[in-house]
Amino acid sequence: MVLEGDPDPGPFAAARPFSPGSPLDAWDMACVLDAVAETADRDVALALADRAETLLETGDGRDHDILLRSVTLLLARHGQVERAVALADRLDPDLSVARQAEVVGELARSGDPGRAEALAHSINDRWAQDRALVAVARETARRGDPGRAETLIRSIACRATRARALAALVELSEPSHARRLAAQAVVLGGWAPVLPVLERIVPRSVVVVADRMMS
């Protein structure tokens, strides 16, 4: 697939032969977007997003939501949050809030956790907002502000989600602090959220936990 007008179509230019009777469809375009999401530079990403939006307007409707999700996340990953949210709002309301949470996560991972946090607080579904705040807290801690990350986690309503968020911070914390976070996660959500990271901070602890659960 060659994007007319782009300086470099990249390695996917000849990935699939197209004939006049077999045009690019929504599923194909979604696969392209997902394949290059992590590697495409901003100009190529926006060029692909333009073509994807055209396909959403002119296509036959098959796999519409699959393509809509892919282009929404691609735009968020490249900082185009208003455009991404506008696309997410075109989904069924029950799906839209989940997509908004994904957009927030991608925006945080792209390097703007502050803006992602503000967007998370505008999500009017509590489950989706909690999910978004987990991603924001993780990226905030990863970028050197663990105190702010813990403050965000305390605003998460669901105890189980708060436990998973605390467990995510364990991997990013010094051992003594990580143990405290792990203990808080256990109080909130039991052992399950912290088991994947427990062995790193307390060697052989998983064996002890298993023995106690079996006794």
Secondary structure by P-SEA (a helix, b strand, c coil): cccccccccccccccccccccccccaaaaaaaaaaacccccaaaaaaaaaaaaaaaacccccaaaaaaaaaaaaaaaacaaaaaaaaaaaccccaaaaaaaaaaaaaaaaccaaaaaaaaaacccaaaaaaaaaaaaaaaaaaccaaaaaaaaaacccaaaaaaaaaaacccccaaaaaaaaaaaaaccccccccccccccccaaaaaaaaaaac
